[in-house]
Amino acid sequence: MNNFFAVVVSGALLCSATSAIAHHSFAAQYDADKPVTLQGVVTKVEWTNPHARFYVDVEDEEGKVVNWNLELASPNILRRNGWSRNFVEEGDEVTVEGSLARDGSKMANALAVSLADGTRILSRE
């Protein structure tokens, strides 16, 4: 029984340590001095911790469609500010303003999201 208890406690500690390691600061991952504006179609929404995300297909300068990963605040913070997991849905045309990832990947921290008709649906302003 003691061995079982030790395994359970070790597993719980390992899981909590992994979550803490996975979390990052804005400045560590994104560059506020590199703003980006993206227009495209939502392909997926993930309402998960530690950050909600959504993905948008964006046509680049060469006409190639690239899927961008856009990070938001945590679902808890978004809910407290009146947002739900349905703030956008697959197929919605959106414009996203954000800050580029430092590593050069097709990832950004979304600061504002607007629908095709110009309605601002999410903003940190």
Buried (B, 14 or more C-beta within 10 A) or exposed (E): EEEEEEEEEEEEEEEEEEEEEEEEEEEEBBBEEEEBEBEBBBBEBBBEEBBBBBBBBBEEEEEEEEEBBBBBBBBEEBBEEEBEBEBBEEEBBBBBBBBBBEEEEBBBBBBBBBEEEEEEEBEEE
